Amino acid sequence: MVTIVGALAYYVFTGTEDSIKKVTIEESNRAGSRPAERPIAPGLSRSEYDRQKTQTYQDAVRNSQSLADHNKHIQETEKTMQQITNGK
């Protein structure tokens, strides 16, 4: 009985250990395959690069039709709520 329990424990331990090793190897390969983020134009300082990147995100948000539709809906809802509140 002790032998069976010992063999089962060994089997579970080695299986878990192999699984952890596989996951570790896959994670290290995945992290290593990601390209490093580099500035769009070489020679920019960190603050210039951050400003340029921020501008890119601002432009994307500004040009997003779904966000514009959402903001329009919010404004209409607030206007309706204001009218209801003023009507009481």
PDB file with SEQRES, HELIX, SHEET and CRYST1 records, atoms N, CA, C and O in Angstrom:
SEQRES   1 A   88  MET VAL THR ILE VAL GLY ALA LEU ALA TYR TYR VAL PHE          
SEQRES   2 A   88  THR GLY THR GLU ASP SER ILE LYS LYS VAL THR ILE GLU          
SEQRES   3 A   88  GLU SER ASN ARG ALA GLY SER ARG PRO ALA GLU ARG PRO          
SEQRES   4 A   88  ILE ALA PRO GLY LEU SER ARG SER GLU TYR ASP ARG GLN          
SEQRES   5 A   88  LYS THR GLN THR TYR GLN ASP ALA VAL ARG ASN SER GLN          
SEQRES   6 A   88  SER LEU ALA ASP HIS ASN LYS HIS ILE GLN GLU THR GLU          
SEQRES   7 A   88  LYS THR MET GLN GLN ILE THR ASN GLY LYS                      
HELIX    1 AA1 VAL A    2  SER A   33  1                                  32    
HELIX    2 AA2 ARG A   46  ARG A   62  1                                  17    
HELIX    3 AA3 GLN A   65  GLY A   87  1                                  23    
CRYST1    1.000    1.000    1.000  90.00  90.00  90.00 P 1           1          
ATOM      1  N   MET A   1       0.816  -1.190   0.000  1.00  0.00           N  
ATOM      2  CA  MET A   1       0.000   0.000   0.000  1.00  0.00           C  
ATOM      3  C   MET A   1       0.868   1.266   0.000  1.00  0.00           C  
ATOM      4  O   MET A   1       0.592   2.213  -0.737  1.00  0.00           O  
ATOM      5  N   VAL A   2       1.898   1.275   0.816  1.00  0.00           N  
ATOM      6  CA  VAL A   2       2.802   2.422   0.893  1.00  0.00           C  
ATOM      7  C   VAL A   2       3.518   2.608  -0.443  1.00  0.00           C  
ATOM      8  O   VAL A   2       3.750   3.735  -0.878  1.00  0.00           O  
ATOM      9  N   THR A   3       3.863   1.507  -1.082  1.00  0.00           N  
ATOM     10  CA  THR A   3       4.536   1.571  -2.381  1.00  0.00           C  
ATOM     11  C   THR A   3       3.633   2.208  -3.425  1.00  0.00           C  
ATOM     12  O   THR A   3       4.082   3.022  -4.232  1.00  0.00           O  
ATOM     13  N   ILE A   4       2.373   1.841  -3.405  1.00  0.00           N  
ATOM     14  CA  ILE A   4       1.419   2.385  -4.377  1.00  0.00           C  
ATOM     15  C   ILE A   4       1.244   3.890  -4.154  1.00  0.00           C  
ATOM     16  O   ILE A   4       1.238   4.660  -5.114  1.00  0.00           O  
ATOM     17  N   VAL A   5       1.103   4.307  -2.909  1.00  0.00           N  
ATOM     18  CA  VAL A   5       0.947   5.728  -2.594  1.00  0.00           C  
ATOM     19  C   VAL A   5       2.215   6.483  -2.982  1.00  0.00           C  
ATOM     20  O   VAL A   5       2.132   7.581  -3.531  1.00  0.00           O  
ATOM     21  N   GLY A   6       3.364   5.922  -2.709  1.00  0.00           N  
ATOM     22  CA  GLY A   6       4.639   6.547  -3.067  1.00  0.00           C  
ATOM     23  C   GLY A   6       4.789   6.672  -4.578  1.00  0.00           C  
ATOM     24  O   GLY A   6       5.244   7.701  -5.077  1.00  0.00           O  
ATOM     25  N   ALA A   7       4.407   5.630  -5.301  1.00  0.00           N  
ATOM     26  CA  ALA A   7       4.493   5.662  -6.764  1.00  0.00           C  
ATOM     27  C   ALA A   7       3.532   6.698  -7.334  1.00  0.00           C  
ATOM     28  O   ALA A   7       3.876   7.414  -8.274  1.00  0.00           O  
ATOM     29  N   LEU A   8       2.346   6.779  -6.778  1.00  0.00           N  
ATOM     30  CA  LEU A   8       1.361   7.766  -7.224  1.00  0.00           C  
ATOM     31  C   LEU A   8       1.868   9.190  -6.958  1.00  0.00           C  
ATOM     32  O   LEU A   8       1.750  10.067  -7.814  1.00  0.00           O  
ATOM     33  N   ALA A   9       2.423   9.406  -5.787  1.00  0.00           N  
ATOM     34  CA  ALA A   9       2.959  10.727  -5.449  1.00  0.00           C  
ATOM     35  C   ALA A   9       4.113  11.097  -6.401  1.00  0.00           C  
ATOM     36  O   ALA A   9       4.193  12.234  -6.866  1.00  0.00           O  
ATOM     37  N   TYR A  10       4.990  10.148  -6.681  1.00  0.00           N  
ATOM     38  CA  TYR A  10       6.101  10.387  -7.604  1.00  0.00           C  
ATOM     39  C   TYR A  10       5.574  10.722  -8.999  1.00  0.00           C  
ATOM     40  O   TYR A  10       6.080  11.639  -9.646  1.00  0.00           O  
ATOM     41  N   TYR A  11       4.570   9.992  -9.462  1.00  0.00           N  
ATOM     42  CA  TYR A  11       3.977  10.216 -10.777  1.00  0.00           C  
ATOM     43  C   TYR A  11       3.385  11.624 -10.862  1.00  0.00           C  
ATOM     44  O   TYR A  11       3.609  12.331 -11.844  1.00  0.00           O  
ATOM     45  N   VAL A  12       2.640  12.028  -9.851  1.00  0.00           N  
ATOM     46  CA  VAL A  12       2.024  13.358  -9.837  1.00  0.00           C  
ATOM     47  C   VAL A  12       3.114  14.424  -9.785  1.00  0.00           C  
ATOM     48  O   VAL A  12       3.032  15.422 -10.501  1.00  0.00           O  
ATOM     49  N   PHE A  13       4.126  14.229  -8.952  1.00  0.00           N  
ATOM     50  CA  PHE A  13       5.202  15.204  -8.815  1.00  0.00           C  
ATOM     51  C   PHE A  13       5.963  15.395 -10.128  1.00  0.00           C  
ATOM     52  O   PHE A  13       6.194  16.529 -10.548  1.00  0.00           O  
ATOM     53  N   THR A  14       6.349  14.306 -10.773  1.00  0.00           N  
ATOM     54  CA  THR A  14       7.107  14.434 -12.020  1.00  0.00           C  
ATOM     55  C   THR A  14       6.244  15.011 -13.136  1.00  0.00           C  
ATOM     56  O   THR A  14       6.742  15.778 -13.961  1.00  0.00           O  
ATOM     57  N   GLY A  15       4.971  14.659 -13.178  1.00  0.00           N  
ATOM     58  CA  GLY A  15       4.078  15.218 -14.190  1.00  0.00           C  
ATOM     59  C   GLY A  15       3.904  16.716 -14.005  1.00  0.00           C  
ATOM     60  O   GLY A  15       3.910  17.465 -14.982  1.00  0.00           O  
ATOM     61  N   THR A  16       3.750  17.158 -12.775  1.00  0.00           N  
ATOM     62  CA  THR A  16       3.612  18.587 -12.481  1.00  0.00           C  
ATOM     63  C   THR A  16       4.899  19.320 -12.808  1.00  0.00           C  
ATOM     64  O   THR A  16       4.870  20.417 -13.366  1.00  0.00           O  
ATOM     65  N   GLU A  17       6.016  18.724 -12.467  1.00  0.00           N  
ATOM     66  CA  GLU A  17       7.310  19.354 -12.729  1.00  0.00           C  
ATOM     67  C   GLU A  17       7.536  19.527 -14.234  1.00  0.00           C  
ATOM     68  O   GLU A  17       7.999  20.581 -14.668  1.00  0.00           O  
ATOM     69  N   ASP A  18       7.217  18.510 -15.028  1.00  0.00           N  
ATOM     70  CA  ASP A  18       7.362  18.600 -16.485  1.00  0.00           C  
ATOM     71  C   ASP A  18       6.438  19.673 -17.056  1.00  0.00           C  
ATOM     72  O   ASP A  18       6.827  20.436 -17.940  1.00  0.00           O  
ATOM     73  N   SER A  19       5.222  19.719 -16.545  1.00  0.00           N  
ATOM     74  CA  SER A  19       4.265  20.717 -17.019  1.00  0.00           C  
ATOM     75  C   SER A  19       4.756  22.126 -16.719  1.00  0.00           C  
ATOM     76  O   SER A  19       4.643  23.010 -17.568  1.00  0.00           O  
ATOM     77  N   ILE A  20       5.291  22.347 -15.542  1.00  0.00           N  
ATOM     78  CA  ILE A  20       5.812  23.670 -15.169  1.00  0.00           C  
ATOM     79  C   ILE A  20       6.991  24.041 -16.062  1.00  0.00           C  
ATOM     80  O   ILE A  20       7.104  25.193 -16.480  1.00  0.00           O  
ATOM     81  N   LYS A  21       7.853  23.104 -16.354  1.00  0.00           N  
ATOM     82  CA  LYS A  21       8.996  23.379 -17.231  1.00  0.00           C  
ATOM     83  C   LYS A  21       8.528  23.777 -18.629  1.00  0.00           C  
ATOM     84  O   LYS A  21       9.067  24.711 -19.222  1.00  0.00           O  
ATOM     85  N   LYS A  22       7.524  23.068 -19.159  1.00  0.00           N  
ATOM     86  CA  LYS A  22       7.001  23.383 -20.491  1.00  0.00           C  
ATOM     87  C   LYS A  22       6.410  24.788 -20.528  1.00  0.00           C  
ATOM     88  O   LYS A  22       6.656  25.545 -21.468  1.00  0.00           O  
ATOM     89  N   VAL A  23       5.634  25.133 -19.513  1.00  0.00           N  
ATOM     90  CA  VAL A  23       5.023  26.455 -19.461  1.00  0.00           C  
ATOM     91  C   VAL A  23       6.099  27.537 -19.367  1.00  0.00           C  
ATOM     92  O   VAL A  23       5.999  28.571 -20.028  1.00  0.00           O  
ATOM     93  N   THR A  24       7.110  27.306 -18.559  1.00  0.00           N  
ATOM     94  CA  THR A  24       8.194  28.271 -18.410  1.00  0.00           C  
ATOM     95  C   THR A  24       8.921  28.490 -19.731  1.00  0.00           C  
ATOM     96  O   THR A  24       9.223  29.627 -20.095  1.00  0.00           O  
ATOM     97  N   ILE A  25       9.198  27.420 -20.438  1.00  0.00           N  
ATOM     98  CA  ILE A  25       9.879  27.524 -21.734  1.00  0.00           C  
ATOM     99  C   ILE A  25       9.009  28.260 -22.744  1.00  0.00           C  
ATOM    100  O   ILE A  25       9.501  29.120 -23.473  1.00  0.00           O  
ATOM    101  N   GLU A  26       7.714  27.929 -22.794  1.00  0.00           N  
ATOM    102  CA  GLU A  26       6.805  28.598 -23.732  1.00  0.00           C  
ATOM    103  C   GLU A  26       6.684  30.080 -23.419  1.00  0.00           C  
ATOM    104  O   GLU A  26       6.664  30.904 -24.333  1.00  0.00           O  
ATOM    105  N   GLU A  27       6.602  30.432 -22.143  1.00  0.00           N  
ATOM    106  CA  GLU A  27       6.495  31.835 -21.752  1.00  0.00           C  
ATOM    107  C   GLU A  27       7.758  32.608 -22.099  1.00  0.00           C  
ATOM    108  O   GLU A  27       7.677  33.747 -22.560  1.00  0.00           O  
ATOM    109  N   SER A  28       8.920  32.008 -21.885  1.00  0.00           N  
ATOM    110  CA  SER A  28      10.163  32.708 -22.204  1.00  0.00           C  
ATOM    111  C   SER A  28      10.305  32.887 -23.711  1.00  0.00           C  
ATOM    112  O   SER A  28      10.829  33.905 -24.163  1.00  0.00           O  
ATOM    113  N   ASN A  29       9.848  31.915 -24.491  1.00  0.00           N  
ATOM    114  CA  ASN A  29       9.894  32.055 -25.949  1.00  0.00           C  
ATOM    115  C   ASN A  29       8.917  33.115 -26.437  1.00  0.00           C  
ATOM    116  O   ASN A  29       9.228  33.876 -27.353  1.00  0.00           O  
ATOM    117  N   ARG A  30       7.745  33.165 -25.831  1.00  0.00           N  
ATOM    118  CA  ARG A  30       6.745  34.143 -26.254  1.00  0.00           C  
ATOM    119  C   ARG A  30       7.213  35.558 -25.918  1.00  0.00           C  
ATOM    120  O   ARG A  30       7.062  36.467 -26.734  1.00  0.00           O  
ATOM    121  N   ALA A  31       7.771  35.751 -24.744  1.00  0.00           N  
ATOM    122  CA  ALA A  31       8.253  37.079 -24.359  1.00  0.00           C  
ATOM    123  C   ALA A  31       9.431  37.495 -25.233  1.00  0.00           C  
ATOM    124  O   ALA A  31       9.580  38.675 -25.552  1.00  0.00           O  
ATOM    125  N   GLY A  32      10.262  36.539 -25.620  1.00  0.00           N  
ATOM    126  CA  GLY A  32      11.421  36.852 -26.445  1.00  0.00           C  
ATOM    127  C   GLY A  32      11.063  37.134 -27.891  1.00  0.00           C  
ATOM    128  O   GLY A  32      11.826  37.792 -28.598  1.00  0.00           O  
ATOM    129  N   SER A  33       9.916  36.649 -28.345  1.00  0.00           N  
ATOM    130  CA  SER A  33       9.546  36.847 -29.743  1.00  0.00           C  
ATOM    131  C   SER A  33       8.898  38.199 -29.979  1.00  0.00           C  
ATOM    132  O   SER A  33       8.768  38.629 -31.125  1.00  0.00           O  
ATOM    133  N   ARG A  34       8.485  38.885 -28.901  1.00  0.00           N  
ATOM    134  CA  ARG A  34       7.867  40.196 -29.042  1.00  0.00           C  
ATOM    135  C   ARG A  34       8.915  41.231 -29.402  1.00  0.00           C  
ATOM    136  O   ARG A  34       9.927  41.338 -28.709  1.00  0.00           O  
ATOM    137  N   PRO A  35       8.705  41.996 -30.461  1.00  0.00           N  
ATOM    138  CA  PRO A  35       9.698  43.016 -30.794  1.00  0.00           C  
ATOM    139  C   PRO A  35       9.678  44.137 -29.773  1.00  0.00           C  
ATOM    140  O   PRO A  35       8.628  44.489 -29.236  1.00  0.00           O  
ATOM    141  N   ALA A  36      10.831  44.683 -29.517  1.00  0.00           N  
ATOM    142  CA  ALA A  36      10.925  45.800 -28.586  1.00  0.00           C  
ATOM    143  C   ALA A  36      10.287  47.034 -29.215  1.00  0.00           C  
ATOM    144  O   ALA A  36      10.409  47.264 -30.418  1.00  0.00           O  
ATOM    145  N   GLU A  37       9.615  47.811 -28.399  1.00  0.00           N  
ATOM    146  CA  GLU A  37       8.961  49.019 -28.904  1.00  0.00           C  
ATOM    147  C   GLU A  37      10.026  50.098 -29.079  1.00  0.00           C  
ATOM    148  O   GLU A  37      10.759  50.429 -28.147  1.00  0.00           O  
ATOM    149  N   ARG A  38      10.092  50.619 -30.256  1.00  0.00           N  
ATOM    150  CA  ARG A  38      11.116  51.628 -30.555  1.00  0.00           C  
ATOM    151  C   ARG A  38      10.442  52.909 -31.037  1.00  0.00           C  
ATOM    152  O   ARG A  38       9.343  52.873 -31.591  1.00  0.00           O  
ATOM    153  N   PRO A  39      11.100  54.021 -30.825  1.00  0.00           N  
ATOM    154  CA  PRO A  39      10.534  55.289 -31.308  1.00  0.00           C  
ATOM    155  C   PRO A  39      10.332  55.271 -32.818  1.00  0.00           C  
ATOM    156  O   PRO A  39      11.066  54.609 -33.552  1.00  0.00           O  
ATOM    157  N   ILE A  40       9.317  56.014 -33.265  1.00  0.00           N  
ATOM    158  CA  ILE A  40       9.015  56.093 -34.689  1.00  0.00           C  
ATOM    159  C   ILE A  40      10.184  56.718 -35.439  1.00  0.00           C  
ATOM    160  O   ILE A  40      10.587  56.233 -36.497  1.00  0.00           O  
ATOM    161  N   ALA A  41      10.710  57.772 -34.897  1.00  0.00           N  
ATOM    162  CA  ALA A  41      11.848  58.446 -35.521  1.00  0.00           C  
ATOM    163  C   ALA A  41      13.045  58.352 -34.580  1.00  0.00           C  
ATOM    164  O   ALA A  41      12.981  58.837 -33.451  1.00  0.00           O  
ATOM    165  N   PRO A  42      14.129  57.737 -35.029  1.00  0.00           N  
ATOM    166  CA  PRO A  42      15.302  57.631 -34.168  1.00  0.00           C  
ATOM    167  C   PRO A  42      15.842  59.016 -33.816  1.00  0.00           C  
ATOM    168  O   PRO A  42      15.734  59.957 -34.601  1.00  0.00           O  
ATOM    169  N   GLY A  43      16.416  59.120 -32.639  1.00  0.00           N  
ATOM    170  CA  GLY A  43      17.010  60.379 -32.225  1.00  0.00           C  
ATOM    171  C   GLY A  43      16.088  61.244 -31.386  1.00  0.00           C  
ATOM    172  O   GLY A  43      16.485  62.323 -30.944  1.00  0.00           O  
ATOM    173  N   LEU A  44      14.854  60.784 -31.159  1.00  0.00           N  
ATOM    174  CA  LEU A  44      13.943  61.562 -30.330  1.00  0.00           C  
ATOM    175  C   LEU A  44      14.262  61.340 -28.859  1.00  0.00           C  
ATOM    176  O   LEU A  44      14.650  60.244 -28.455  1.00  0.00           O  
ATOM    177  N   SER A  45      14.096  62.381 -28.072  1.00  0.00           N  
ATOM    178  CA  SER A  45      14.249  62.213 -26.632  1.00  0.00           C  
ATOM    179  C   SER A  45      13.023  61.477 -26.106  1.00  0.00           C  
ATOM    180  O   SER A  45      12.034  61.317 -26.821  1.00  0.00           O  
ATOM    181  N   ARG A  46      13.089  61.040 -24.876  1.00  0.00           N  
ATOM    182  CA  ARG A  46      11.986  60.287 -24.287  1.00  0.00           C  
ATOM    183  C   ARG A  46      10.711  61.135 -24.242  1.00  0.00           C  
ATOM    184  O   ARG A  46       9.626  60.653 -24.566  1.00  0.00           O  
ATOM    185  N   SER A  47      10.852  62.396 -23.837  1.00  0.00           N  
ATOM    186  CA  SER A  47       9.673  63.258 -23.741  1.00  0.00           C  
ATOM    187  C   SER A  47       9.080  63.546 -25.125  1.00  0.00           C  
ATOM    188  O   SER A  47       7.859  63.598 -25.269  1.00  0.00           O  
ATOM    189  N   GLU A  48       9.931  63.734 -26.145  1.00  0.00           N  
ATOM    190  CA  GLU A  48       9.423  63.951 -27.510  1.00  0.00           C  
ATOM    191  C   GLU A  48       8.707  62.703 -28.023  1.00  0.00           C  
ATOM    192  O   GLU A  48       7.656  62.796 -28.657  1.00  0.00           O  
ATOM    193  N   TYR A  49       9.281  61.546 -27.743  1.00  0.00           N  
ATOM    194  CA  TYR A  49       8.663  60.289 -28.165  1.00  0.00           C  
ATOM    195  C   TYR A  49       7.310  60.107 -27.478  1.00  0.00           C  
ATOM    196  O   TYR A  49       6.325  59.747 -28.123  1.00  0.00           O  
ATOM    197  N   ASP A  50       7.265  60.360 -26.164  1.00  0.00           N  
ATOM    198  CA  ASP A  50       5.998  60.232 -25.433  1.00  0.00           C  
ATOM    199  C   ASP A  50       4.958  61.207 -25.960  1.00  0.00           C  
ATOM    200  O   ASP A  50       3.786  60.852 -26.088  1.00  0.00           O  
ATOM    201  N   ARG A  51       5.366  62.419 -26.264  1.00  0.00           N  
ATOM    202  CA  ARG A  51       4.440  63.420 -26.803  1.00  0.00           C  
ATOM    203  C   ARG A  51       3.904  62.967 -28.164  1.00  0.00           C  
ATOM    204  O   ARG A  51       2.712  63.101 -28.443  1.00  0.00           O  
ATOM    205  N   GLN A  52       4.788  62.432 -29.004  1.00  0.00           N  
ATOM    206  CA  GLN A  52       4.385  61.955 -30.331  1.00  0.00           C  
ATOM    207  C   GLN A  52       3.416  60.779 -30.209  1.00  0.00           C  
ATOM    208  O   GLN A  52       2.432  60.700 -30.945  1.00  0.00           O  
ATOM    209  N   LYS A  53       3.698  59.872 -29.282  1.00  0.00           N  
ATOM    210  CA  LYS A  53       2.841  58.710 -29.092  1.00  0.00           C  
ATOM    211  C   LYS A  53       1.482  59.135 -28.537  1.00  0.00           C  
ATOM    212  O   LYS A  53       0.447  58.606 -28.944  1.00  0.00           O  
ATOM    213  N   THR A  54       1.490  60.090 -27.608  1.00  0.00           N  
ATOM    214  CA  THR A  54       0.240  60.607 -27.050  1.00  0.00           C  
ATOM    215  C   THR A  54      -0.600  61.252 -28.133  1.00  0.00           C  
ATOM    216  O   THR A  54      -1.819  61.080 -28.158  1.00  0.00           O  
ATOM    217  N   GLN A  55       0.028  61.983 -29.017  1.00  0.00           N  
ATOM    218  CA  GLN A  55      -0.688  62.635 -30.118  1.00  0.00           C  
ATOM    219  C   GLN A  55      -1.337  61.592 -31.014  1.00  0.00           C  
ATOM    220  O   GLN A  55      -2.454  61.796 -31.491  1.00  0.00           O  
ATOM    221  N   THR A  56      -0.657  60.486 -31.248  1.00  0.00           N  
ATOM    222  CA  THR A  56      -1.207  59.417 -32.076  1.00  0.00           C  
ATOM    223  C   THR A  56      -2.484  58.857 -31.445  1.00  0.00           C  
ATOM    224  O   THR A  56      -3.478  58.640 -32.137  1.00  0.00           O  
ATOM    225  N   TYR A  57      -2.453  58.624 -30.131  1.00  0.00           N  
ATOM    226  CA  TYR A  57      -3.642  58.115 -29.441  1.00  0.00           C  
ATOM    227  C   TYR A  57      -4.761  59.152 -29.439  1.00  0.00           C  
ATOM    228  O   TYR A  57      -5.928  58.804 -29.622  1.00  0.00           O  
ATOM    229  N   GLN A  58      -4.417  60.413 -29.235  1.00  0.00           N  
ATOM    230  CA  GLN A  58      -5.433  61.461 -29.252  1.00  0.00           C  
ATOM    231  C   GLN A  58      -6.120  61.523 -30.607  1.00  0.00           C  
ATOM    232  O   GLN A  58      -7.340  61.671 -30.685  1.00  0.00           O  
ATOM    233  N   ASP A  59      -5.342  61.411 -31.667  1.00  0.00           N  
ATOM    234  CA  ASP A  59      -5.924  61.432 -33.016  1.00  0.00           C  
ATOM    235  C   ASP A  59      -6.848  60.238 -33.230  1.00  0.00           C  
ATOM    236  O   ASP A  59      -7.914  60.371 -33.830  1.00  0.00           O  
ATOM    237  N   ALA A  60      -6.440  59.087 -32.742  1.00  0.00           N  
ATOM    238  CA  ALA A  60      -7.269  57.883 -32.905  1.00  0.00           C  
ATOM    239  C   ALA A  60      -8.600  58.031 -32.167  1.00  0.00           C  
ATOM    240  O   ALA A  60      -9.651  57.660 -32.688  1.00  0.00           O  
ATOM    241  N   VAL A  61      -8.546  58.573 -30.958  1.00  0.00           N  
ATOM    242  CA  VAL A  61      -9.779  58.773 -30.186  1.00  0.00           C  
ATOM    243  C   VAL A  61     -10.650  59.827 -30.848  1.00  0.00           C  
ATOM    244  O   VAL A  61     -11.866  59.666 -30.941  1.00  0.00           O  
ATOM    245  N   ARG A  62     -10.032  60.899 -31.305  1.00  0.00           N  
ATOM    246  CA  ARG A  62     -10.770  61.987 -31.948  1.00  0.00           C  
ATOM    247  C   ARG A  62     -11.462  61.509 -33.225  1.00  0.00           C  
ATOM    248  O   ARG A  62     -12.559  61.972 -33.537  1.00  0.00           O  
ATOM    249  N   ASN A  63     -10.843  60.600 -33.959  1.00  0.00           N  
ATOM    250  CA  ASN A  63     -11.386  60.129 -35.230  1.00  0.00           C  
ATOM    251  C   ASN A  63     -12.299  58.917 -35.093  1.00  0.00           C  
ATOM    252  O   ASN A  63     -12.791  58.398 -36.095  1.00  0.00           O  
ATOM    253  N   SER A  64     -12.530  58.464 -33.872  1.00  0.00           N  
ATOM    254  CA  SER A  64     -13.354  57.279 -33.654  1.00  0.00           C  
ATOM    255  C   SER A  64     -14.834  57.637 -33.765  1.00  0.00           C  
ATOM    256  O   SER A  64     -15.347  58.435 -32.981  1.00  0.00           O  
ATOM    257  N   GLN A  65     -15.507  57.046 -34.735  1.00  0.00           N  
ATOM    258  CA  GLN A  65     -16.925  57.320 -34.949  1.00  0.00           C  
ATOM    259  C   GLN A  65     -17.770  56.764 -33.802  1.00  0.00           C  
ATOM    260  O   GLN A  65     -18.745  57.398 -33.399  1.00  0.00           O  
ATOM    261  N   SER A  66     -17.418  55.605 -33.277  1.00  0.00           N  
ATOM    262  CA  SER A  66     -18.213  55.016 -32.194  1.00  0.00           C  
ATOM    263  C   SER A  66     -18.146  55.868 -30.935  1.00  0.00           C  
ATOM    264  O   SER A  66     -19.141  55.991 -30.221  1.00  0.00           O  
ATOM    265  N   LEU A  67     -16.987  56.458 -30.650  1.00  0.00           N  
ATOM    266  CA  LEU A  67     -16.892  57.349 -29.494  1.00  0.00           C  
ATOM    267  C   LEU A  67     -17.687  58.627 -29.727  1.00  0.00           C  
ATOM    268  O   LEU A  67     -18.306  59.148 -28.799  1.00  0.00           O  
ATOM    269  N   ALA A  68     -17.677  59.130 -30.942  1.00  0.00           N  
ATOM    270  CA  ALA A  68     -18.458  60.325 -31.262  1.00  0.00           C  
ATOM    271  C   ALA A  68     -19.954  60.037 -31.098  1.00  0.00           C  
ATOM    272  O   ALA A  68     -20.688  60.857 -30.545  1.00  0.00           O  
ATOM    273  N   ASP A  69     -20.403  58.873 -31.578  1.00  0.00           N  
ATOM    274  CA  ASP A  69     -21.804  58.484 -31.422  1.00  0.00           C  
ATOM    275  C   ASP A  69     -22.172  58.337 -29.949  1.00  0.00           C  
ATOM    276  O   ASP A  69     -23.255  58.745 -29.528  1.00  0.00           O  
ATOM    277  N   HIS A  70     -21.275  57.758 -29.177  1.00  0.00           N  
ATOM    278  CA  HIS A  70     -21.512  57.582 -27.744  1.00  0.00           C  
ATOM    279  C   HIS A  70     -21.644  58.945 -27.052  1.00  0.00           C  
ATOM    280  O   HIS A  70     -22.564  59.155 -26.261  1.00  0.00           O  
ATOM    281  N   ASN A  71     -20.737  59.855 -27.347  1.00  0.00           N  
ATOM    282  CA  ASN A  71     -20.786  61.187 -26.736  1.00  0.00           C  
ATOM    283  C   ASN A  71     -22.066  61.920 -27.123  1.00  0.00           C  
ATOM    284  O   ASN A  71     -22.654  62.623 -26.301  1.00  0.00           O  
ATOM    285  N   LYS A  72     -22.495  61.757 -28.367  1.00  0.00           N  
ATOM    286  CA  LYS A  72     -23.742  62.381 -28.817  1.00  0.00           C  
ATOM    287  C   LYS A  72     -24.921  61.820 -28.029  1.00  0.00           C  
ATOM    288  O   LYS A  72     -25.799  62.568 -27.600  1.00  0.00           O  
ATOM    289  N   HIS A  73     -24.937  60.505 -27.839  1.00  0.00           N  
ATOM    290  CA  HIS A  73     -25.997  59.863 -27.077  1.00  0.00           C  
ATOM    291  C   HIS A  73     -26.014  60.370 -25.632  1.00  0.00           C  
ATOM    292  O   HIS A  73     -27.081  60.641 -25.081  1.00  0.00           O  
ATOM    293  N   ILE A  74     -24.851  60.497 -25.030  1.00  0.00           N  
ATOM    294  CA  ILE A  74     -24.744  60.987 -23.653  1.00  0.00           C  
ATOM    295  C   ILE A  74     -25.282  62.414 -23.561  1.00  0.00           C  
ATOM    296  O   ILE A  74     -26.022  62.742 -22.634  1.00  0.00           O  
ATOM    297  N   GLN A  75     -24.912  63.255 -24.519  1.00  0.00           N  
ATOM    298  CA  GLN A  75     -25.395  64.638 -24.511  1.00  0.00           C  
ATOM    299  C   GLN A  75     -26.921  64.692 -24.656  1.00  0.00           C  
ATOM    300  O   GLN A  75     -27.581  65.472 -23.970  1.00  0.00           O  
ATOM    301  N   GLU A  76     -27.471  63.878 -25.535  1.00  0.00           N  
ATOM    302  CA  GLU A  76     -28.928  63.840 -25.706  1.00  0.00           C  
ATOM    303  C   GLU A  76     -29.622  63.366 -24.434  1.00  0.00           C  
ATOM    304  O   GLU A  76     -30.663  63.898 -24.050  1.00  0.00           O  
ATOM    305  N   THR A  77     -29.035  62.357 -23.781  1.00  0.00           N  
ATOM    306  CA  THR A  77     -29.608  61.842 -22.543  1.00  0.00           C  
ATOM    307  C   THR A  77     -29.566  62.905 -21.445  1.00  0.00           C  
ATOM    308  O   THR A  77     -30.541  63.093 -20.719  1.00  0.00           O  
ATOM    309  N   GLU A  78     -28.431  63.597 -21.328  1.00  0.00           N  
ATOM    310  CA  GLU A  78     -28.317  64.647 -20.319  1.00  0.00           C  
ATOM    311  C   GLU A  78     -29.305  65.782 -20.593  1.00  0.00           C  
ATOM    312  O   GLU A  78     -29.888  66.337 -19.662  1.00  0.00           O  
ATOM    313  N   LYS A  79     -29.492  66.123 -21.861  1.00  0.00           N  
ATOM    314  CA  LYS A  79     -30.441  67.179 -22.223  1.00  0.00           C  
ATOM    315  C   LYS A  79     -31.856  66.770 -21.835  1.00  0.00           C  
ATOM    316  O   LYS A  79     -32.607  67.573 -21.283  1.00  0.00           O  
ATOM    317  N   THR A  80     -32.221  65.525 -22.121  1.00  0.00           N  
ATOM    318  CA  THR A  80     -33.548  65.021 -21.778  1.00  0.00           C  
ATOM    319  C   THR A  80     -33.740  64.992 -20.266  1.00  0.00           C  
ATOM    320  O   THR A  80     -34.803  65.360 -19.766  1.00  0.00           O  
ATOM    321  N   MET A  81     -32.729  64.564 -19.549  1.00  0.00           N  
ATOM    322  CA  MET A  81     -32.822  64.525 -18.092  1.00  0.00           C  
ATOM    323  C   MET A  81     -32.957  65.940 -17.521  1.00  0.00           C  
ATOM    324  O   MET A  81     -33.695  66.159 -16.560  1.00  0.00           O  
ATOM    325  N   GLN A  82     -32.253  66.876 -18.106  1.00  0.00           N  
ATOM    326  CA  GLN A  82     -32.335  68.276 -17.665  1.00  0.00           C  
ATOM    327  C   GLN A  82     -33.733  68.825 -17.898  1.00  0.00           C  
ATOM    328  O   GLN A  82     -34.274  69.538 -17.052  1.00  0.00           O  
ATOM    329  N   GLN A  83     -34.319  68.497 -19.043  1.00  0.00           N  
ATOM    330  CA  GLN A  83     -35.678  68.954 -19.356  1.00  0.00           C  
ATOM    331  C   GLN A  83     -36.681  68.364 -18.376  1.00  0.00           C  
ATOM    332  O   GLN A  83     -37.601  69.056 -17.941  1.00  0.00           O  
ATOM    333  N   ILE A  84     -36.515  67.093 -18.024  1.00  0.00           N  
ATOM    334  CA  ILE A  84     -37.423  66.446 -17.078  1.00  0.00           C  
ATOM    335  C   ILE A  84     -37.277  67.084 -15.699  1.00  0.00           C  
ATOM    336  O   ILE A  84     -38.269  67.333 -15.014  1.00  0.00           O  
ATOM    337  N   THR A  85     -36.049  67.343 -15.305  1.00  0.00           N  
ATOM    338  CA  THR A  85     -35.786  67.945 -13.990  1.00  0.00           C  
ATOM    339  C   THR A  85     -36.362  69.361 -13.921  1.00  0.00           C  
ATOM    340  O   THR A  85     -36.935  69.751 -12.903  1.00  0.00           O  
ATOM    341  N   ASN A  86     -36.212  70.123 -14.992  1.00  0.00           N  
ATOM    342  CA  ASN A  86     -36.712  71.505 -15.022  1.00  0.00           C  
ATOM    343  C   ASN A  86     -38.233  71.537 -15.100  1.00  0.00           C  
ATOM    344  O   ASN A  86     -38.847  72.515 -14.673  1.00  0.00           O  
ATOM    345  N   GLY A  87     -38.837  70.517 -15.622  1.00  0.00           N  
ATOM    346  CA  GLY A  87     -40.278  70.464 -15.781  1.00  0.00           C  
ATOM    347  C   GLY A  87     -41.020  70.231 -14.481  1.00  0.00           C  
ATOM    348  O   GLY A  87     -42.216  70.515 -14.400  1.00  0.00           O  
ATOM    349  N   LYS A  88     -40.348  69.723 -13.463  1.00  0.00           N  
ATOM    350  CA  LYS A  88     -41.018  69.413 -12.180  1.00  0.00           C  
ATOM    351  C   LYS A  88     -41.197  70.642 -11.343  1.00  0.00           C  
ATOM    352  O   LYS A  88     -41.738  70.564 -10.240  1.00  0.00           O  
TER     353      LYS A  88                                                      
END                                                                             
